């Protein structure tokens, strides 16, 4: 696995995982590694994944619906 990718995931404050099954390895292990190292992990997915039990926040639904709402909630803007 690319060490820079791993280190970037471990060094971030928040990791948002959008629409991934996490079944493609080794990249699929990155969100879990990040969560286990203390990174706040948000998962946006219409289906349950192995990340469910590690993510700090599981937003269930389609990314096209959830991401605009998340954007508005955090940045209080409707224009992208």
N, C-alpha and C positions, 0 to 999 in steps of 0.2 A: 504494500500500500504506500502511496505517496506520503512521505513524512510531513511535508508542508501542509497537506490537506488535514492530516491528523492533528498537527499542532494548531492550525487555525481553528479547528472545531473545539479543541480543548482550551484555547485562549479567549474565545468569544464570551460575552456576557449572556447573550440570548441566541439560541439556535431555533429557527423556525423551519420545521420539516413539513413540506407541502406535497400532498398527494403521492407519497412513496409507499410501496409495498414493503420496502426494506428487505426484499428477497435477493437483490443483486449484491453479491459480496465481492470485494471487501467494503465497498462504499456503504452498504446497508448497515454496517456496524458502527458507523461514525456517530449517529445521533445517540445511540445507547452509551458509547464511550464518553461522549460529552456529558450526558446526564449523570453518569456514574462519577465523573470528575467534578461535579458541582455546577455545571452550566445549566441555566434555566432553559428547558426545552419545551417548545410549543409544537404540537402536532396538529395539522389540519388534514383531515382525511375522511372520506365518506364511509370507510370500512375500518374495522378493528385491525391492529397490527401488533407485532411483538413489542413495539415502542410504547404501547398504551400504559403498561405498568411502570415505565421509567419516566415518561413525560410529566412535567409539572402541570401542563394544561393540554387537554385533548379537546379540540374543537371538531365536532363531528358534522360533516357536510361537505358539499362541493366547494372547492377553492374559489371558483368564480362568484359564489355567493358570500362566502365568509371573508375573503380578503378585503373587499370593499368596506364591509362593516367594521372589520378590524382597523382598517386605515382611518375611517371616520371616528371610531372610538378613541384611538390613540392620538391622532393629529387633529381631530375635529374639523376636517375639511372634506368637502365632497368632490373637489376637483383633483384629478390625478394628473 
